[in-house]
Amino acid sequence: MLPAMRRHAHRYAVLLVVLAGCADHAGPQTSPNAASRGGIREASVRAHLEFLASDALNGRASGSRDEQIAAEYVGAQFRRLGFKPGGTAGSFVQTVEMTRLTATAKPSIAIGSAVKWTYGKEFVAGNLSAPSISGPLYRVQGSAASVPRGSVAFMAEENQDLMAQVVLAGPRAILVRRNLTPAQWDAQAARTPTFALVITGVPSGSRPAVISLSADAATALAAVPAGTDVRIETPVGDPQKAYTYNAVGILQGTSPSGEAILITSHLDHLGRRDNAPGADKIYNGADDDASGTVAVMELAEALARRQAPKRTIIYTCFGSEEQGGLGATYFIENPPVPLEKLVANVEFEMIGRPDPKVPARTLWLTGFDRSDLGSTLAKRGARLVLDPHPEMNFFQRSDNYTLARRGVVAHTVSSYNLHTEYHTPADDTKLVDYPHMTEAIASMVEPLWWLANTAFKPAWYPGKKP
């Protein structure tokens, strides 16, 4: 039997689905919060968001029953709109089987044959990629260009831009002197690291484990010769099955070409963490990424009101993005149309607030300068500009990148930097700017409809394809 909170969450989900199904038959809205912008109603935006980011869904943790409830909720909207199901066994939800490993003790690090480090003293970590990680030590000095695949990369100081490049180089692990506060260090030291989930039947493309070093450990490692064997060992129990969930609805196109566009977000967030500081333990993820998921649902409804598009439109809300894009990885391995028929992917993430770094009523597109998709949509009325935060590597930090690496022209629409509430329990509905979010979604309706009905095919600029 489910715990009481989750039992109530399930009932709440069913209730909201029923109410959503009745929405089209409701009388006219007179509340200011129900204002319509381009066919997108603020009242509807708010209703969807307040459910997905409510405490009832307990933070929609990757691979949890709460994530499944969110996926079923989105899938119910797709069913209501008359879409073709793209999920498992004729449903609107793809159930993705995975393997979960659980550490039975904290890890240790051996450097060569003489040095052994203790967890919580010399190092801490949040997530690990495997129980046993080893490789030759490689010292990163200003560039990731020569980092050998399969090595253990050492960074003497934290540099987010450089680290993003090192991740892509493919080391087994990254040992880095990070700028953690004493409280952050103690919090990680008190926890046993978790392992990345692995999709059943899909070759693992796990990101390297990132290990945070103390100042003394970083100084000591700087004196260790390059090529020295580094081993990170963690005792584990028996592997367990786990699941994540994608919601997939397909608006069938009329063109015999079979081309499709993909409109996406991610469903999951960080769940509940009882060791979080403060009284609030639920990471609601209102902006990240309930806001993007609402955008997908609202765009689906707006475009479903029209005649059938020429290109098929696939609406997908991925699970387990926060665990390394696992839902998107499964999707790209099991696409509803051949990959060469996917003309473009537009992901929506963190659109719940305006970005002060760009003009009012403006959105930005990650990787804007990598392809001609953003500039072309902008000419068709999309309020898209260049990402004003290139140092944050947002293009590589959302599900679009999983598709882009397989050749699909894929970008993410966003409208805010990593605000102070990012990945904290404070990312709640009360901070969402609903008029901004409603207008942001509405501004993309006509450009995406044009993309679904044109012969234009976006392309990567020379040298910019991932």
Residue, then its C-alpha position, 0 to 999 in steps of 0.5 A: m500500500l502507498p504511504a498516505m501522502r502519495r495516496h492523496a497525491h494520486r487522488y489529487a492527480v486524478l481529480l485535476v485530470v477530470l477538471a482539466g477535461c471539463a475546462d473547455h466546457a467552462g463558462p467565460q472567465t472574468s478573473p484578471n488571472a484568466a486573461s488570454r494572450g494569443g489563445i493561451r489563458e493565464a488561468s490555465v497556465r496557473a492551474h497546470l503549474e500549481f498542480l505540477a509544482s504542488d507539495a502533493l507531487n513531492g518534488r517529482a523526483s527522477g524515477s519516482r511515483d511522483e514523476q509517474i503521476a506527473a507523466e500520467y497527468v500530462g498524458a491525460q491532456f494529450r489524450r483529451l486533445g485527441f493525439k495519437p499515443g506515443g507511450t508503452a502499450g498504446s498509452f501516452v506514457q513511455t515506461v523506461e526500465m532502469t537499473r539502480l545501484t545503492a551504496t552500502a558504505k561511503p567510497s574511498i580513493a586510492i592514488g597509486s599504491a601508497v595513498k588512500w583518502t577517506y570520504g568526508k576528510e579529503f573528498v566528498a561527492g553527490n553522485l557516482s557513475a559506477p561502483s568502481i572507477s579508475g584511470p590514469l591521472y591527467r592534470v587539466q591546465g586551461s584547456a579540455a582539448s587534450v583530456p584523454r577519454g577514460s582518464v581521471a581529470f584533476m582541476a586545481e580550481e573550480n571553473q564551470d566553463l572549463m569543467a563543462q568542456v572536460v565533461l564532454a571530453g569523456p574522463r571517468a571522473i573529475l577531481v576538482r577543488r570546488n568552492l564549497t562552504p563548510a556547511q555544504w561540505d558537511a552536508q555532502a559528507a553526511r550523505t552517502p553518494t548515489f549512483a547514476l541510473v542505467i537504462t536497460g538495453v541502452p549502452s551507458g553514456s554516463r557523465p563522469a563522477v565529479i569529486s570535490l576535493s578539500a584544499d589540502a587534498a588538491t594541494a597534495l594531488a598537484a604533486v602526484p605525477a601524471g599517469t598515476d593510477v587513481r581508483i574510486e571504490t564504493p561498496v554496493g548492494d544487489p542491483q534493483k530495477a527502477y523506472t522513469y517516465n516520458a509523456v508522449g503525444i503525437l499530432q499527426g501531420t498530413s505530409p507524405s514526407g513523414e517529417a516531424i518537429l519535437i516540442t519538449s520539456h522535462l517532468d522531473h525535479l529533485g523530490r524531497r530531501d529530508n537533510a535539506p536545511g530549513a523547514d521546507k524539504i520539498y524541491n517543488g521545481a516550479d520554474d525548473d521545469a514545471s514551467g516548461t512542461v506547462a508550456v508543452m501542454e499549452l502549446a499542444e492545446a493551442l495548435a490542436r485547435r487548428q487544422a492538421p499540420k503538414r509536419t507531425i508534431i511530437y509533444t514529449c515531456f521527459g523523465s529523469e533529466e536531473q539524472g543525466g537526461l535518461g528519459a531523453t536518452y531512451f526516447i532518442e534510442n526509441p523514436p516514434v519516427p526515424l531520426e532523420k525525419l526529426v526536423a527540429n527539437v524545441e525544448f522549454e525550460m525555466i520560463g517562469r520569470p523574465d531575465p533582466k539581462v535581455p529586453a522585456r518580453t524577450l526569450w533566449l535560445t540556447g545555442f542560438d549561434r549554432s544553427d539557423l533555427g533561432s534566427t529563422l523563428a525570430k523572423r517569424g515573430a518568435r521573441l528569441v535572442l542570443d543566450p546572454h549567459p554563454e559562460m553557463n553552457f546552457f546549451q549543453r545542460s538540458d535534454n536538447y543536447t541529448l538530441a543534438r549530439r545525435g544530429v537533430v537541430a535541437h535548442t532550449v527556450s528559456s528566460y532566466n539565469l540560475h536564480t538563487e532559488y535554483h535547485t532549492p526548496a524555494d523554487d516555488t509557485k509564489l515566485v512565478d511571474y504568470p503574465h510573463m510566462t503566459e506571454a512567453i508561451a503565447s509568443m511561440v504559438e505562431p512561429l512553431w505553427w509556421l515551422a510545422n507547415t513550412a518546407f524550411k529545414p534548419a541546419w547547423y552552421p559550419g563547425k557548430k554541430p555538437 
